[in-house]
Amino acid sequence: MEHQQRSQPRLSPSSDTEDMVTALAPRLAYFAGVARTEHVTRAAQEMDVPQSTLSRAMVRLEQDLGVDLFARIGRTVSLTPAGRTFLASVERALAEIRRAADEVRADADPATGKVAFGFLHTMGSETVPGLIRAFRADHPRVRFSLVQNYGEAMIERLRAGELDLCLTSPVPDAPDLVARRLDEQKLRLVVPADHPLAARKRVRLAEAAEEPFVTLEPGYGLRRITDDLCQEAGFKPRIAFEGEEAETLRGLVAAGLGVALLPPPAFPRPGVVELTVTAPRAAREIGVAWLDGHPDTPPVAAFKKFLLSRRGNLLP
């Protein structure tokens, strides 16, 4: 590798960082190999590349940086102070790349890979644990990254690539998503135990028109369903409290602060009575969604197939 005087660097100090990275990145592993062996021929043999290719890459790298990285004596090279400084950062960068490559390969492993799975808060106590337990009967080592959130937030994370799949309601209808209806969950009118309606088993939603409602915040799918059902029943709900979690709303109802439309609880809650709504039909659809055209890793494909097989039998 012939020593050359440095002329103007190919990339000026004011060059865009992205341009610099694009120019330097392909040659970093070559540089680390030469620095490790301090011999161009030996490095070329170890990396299984032509010596001429390696020599040209090092010359070009020094030209791009505008500094000498090596002192050359024949085919033997040694790092300059600038080369040692550069090597320390290059080794860290290459180690991080290796770590990232190992991680994504591990996440895609059919037996031990990872599924990033989002779901509604109301499914966290019973539905999702049961689903994962059933799936892992045949896939015992698949790992899960679980995210509980409301529907719109999960769809955003799906689009950002942070989730592979999500269980949500209402079932989304968007051109960039694929969504499949899996099940339906009836909603109940939840009233305080000492409420005049508490002695009933069934009720028309219009009978609660004058009641204060406690609901989830705007943006939650269940809030939108509540508003729509009340409108269908001929009234606009008078909102007394807004929250982020269904069991908190049940606590507010138990305290006598209003009534609520909610899915059945995982466990009976004292202080409230849950009434069947006869009109309008009060239910919410539960579906699974994923990003259209997004390739699945083997563990994601297996879990998606499992969820679709539970159509009509998703909920406990």
Salt bridges, closest charged atoms under 4 A:
GLU46 OE1 - ARG36 NH2 3.38
GLU62 OE1 - ARG6 NH2 2.94
GLU62 OE1 - ARG72 NH2 2.35
ASP64 OD1 - ARG10 NE 3.65
ASP64 OD2 - ARG27 NH2 2.28
ASP64 OD1 - ARG60 NE 3.58
ASP68 OD1 - ARG6 NE 2.91
GLU96 OE2 - ARG99 NH2 2.70
ASP102 OD1 - ARG105 NH2 2.72
GLU103 OE1 - ARG99 NH1 2.54
ASP107 OD2 - LYS114 NZ 3.88
ASP107 OD1 - ARG143 NH2 3.04
GLU152 OE2 - ARG224 NH1 3.68
GLU162 OE1 - ARG157 NE 2.84
ASP176 OD2 - ARG159 NE 2.60
GLU184 OE1 - ARG181 NH2 3.56
GLU184 OE2 - ARG281 NH2 2.40
GLU207 OE1 - ARG200 NH1 2.99
GLU207 OE2 - ARG204 NE 3.98
GLU211 OE2 - HIS195 NE2 2.98
ASP227 OD2 - ARG223 NE 3.20
GLU242 OE2 - ARG223 NH1 2.86
GLU247 OE2 - ARG250 NH1 2.82
GLU274 OE2 - ARG250 NE 2.71
GLU285 OE2 - ARG181 NE 2.93
ASP296 OD2 - LYS304 NZ 2.59
